[in-house]
Amino acid sequence: MKREIKQKKCKSCGKKFALFNSLAQVCSIDCAIQYAKDNSVQERTRIKLTRIAKESIKTRSEHLKEAQTIFNAFIRERDKNEPCISCGRYHTGQYHAGHYRSVGACPELRFCELNVHKQCSACNNHKSGNIIEYRINLVKKIGVEKVDWLEGYHEPKKYTIEQIKQIKAEYKQKLKELKKGR
């Protein structure tokens, strides 16, 4: 009794070929190369479309979180060679982008560069910002007029998603330029 050889359609050229391996998808090496190229392009396109789709369904708060992360990285890079704004120490521990006026108390100053400076995690987390020392050193750094302005009234801001995306792009560029310049 003679066994019949199965035929399969090539995924690249569409011709039928004898199936000797149940995992075979293509009929020849040339078809395998073309099939790999086509799938690579399709995969890159799929990944790109997925990224675009995810970007378009992000919430405002997700965009805000991303913008804050980039802004904070910019602040840490900007103040890279400076000590902690509160305690004045240089150390090898973790540094944050510490807000003088907190985001909760004054969200309109969230992305104000005058309001945010390099701060050690001990001062920021364990000493609630070490705000008295922060203010003393902030006056030395930016001047009393600017500190008075920070402490004054500011119009509330409600950032739109487009504004947040613009902030994100702006600080990504500024961060890139800072790193490039050093």
Phi, psi and omega in degrees: 000123183270132181273136182276134178277130181287149177248145179224150179273130180294131181287346181262302185261343178088354180285153177278144178218157181289129183265105177261340180233125185293346180266353183296137179246337185228164186269341183209173179295319179299318178293325179296317179296314180296318180298318179295317179298313181298316180293326179296315178296315179298319181294317178297319178296316179298317180297317180296315179296323177296316179299316179297317180297317179297320180298321184284342180255008177292146178278167177301317182293327176293318177297318180297319179297316179297316179297319179297320179298316180291317178300315180298320177297320177299314181299314180298322179289319179300317184263019186312318185263009180258158177281177175302134182296332183271303187265347178074011182268151168255132175207175185267005181285190182279141176246149179242172169260095186274129178273132174291303172267119187296156179296325178293319182280328186214071184298339180289345177258012181308317183251023178273118183296332177291334185273349188232130182217162179298130182217138180289154183296329179298314179291316184291313185271311190271341180243021179049040178094351181046053195297327181294312178294324178302312182297316180302312181287331177293319177300318178296324185281312187245350179098154185292326181298316181290325177293318176300320178298316179300321183281349181281187180281142177226140178299132176299146179237139173237099183291136173277166178301320179296319178296320180295318177299321179294317177299316180301312181295318181299313183282335172296316180294315180298319180296317179299316180295319178299314181293324180290324183286347183262000000 
